[in-house]
């Protein structure tokens, strides 16, 4: 890999990392009042579209200098830009949530998880009113939800009392990079430039 190409990958990884940091900042500002639908649209669809568009665009730019750009080189470029970006994102999350506002992180995420349970309870209530459950089955479903509710409150209570820990987001980085490597491999198969002479 040429020096210019390395600098380009480092630069784009850094830029992508800064762009991805906007998502936790958005969560910090609007997370407590954000609906499940908006959360899914912003942190699911918009996030994957922005991330995918930028790494594909930047990898295609590198590939444009080569007559063919095999899977290995395509994957390497995609993954290196992503790894740098997610490293910066993990550092940004650590500074935002672990160092500066750990209580707010716990508050937002506990409320979000409990919100999913409330949504499930609404579905169960509606099904019960429509006759899908007997009284006994309905009580069993509520009991299961109450147990989940207790586990969620207990887990976030422990995190609230002990703190997130300085490596909370850095530890999750390994798992994230594993899944990102699979995603990059799929993208690399799609956007690689084959040698036309083969």
PyMOL commands that set and color helices and strands:
alter all, ss='L'
color gray80, all
select helices_A, chain A and resi 3-33+36-63+71-100+102-129+135-162+168-191
alter helices_A, ss='H'
color red, helices_A
deselect
rebuild
show_as cartoon
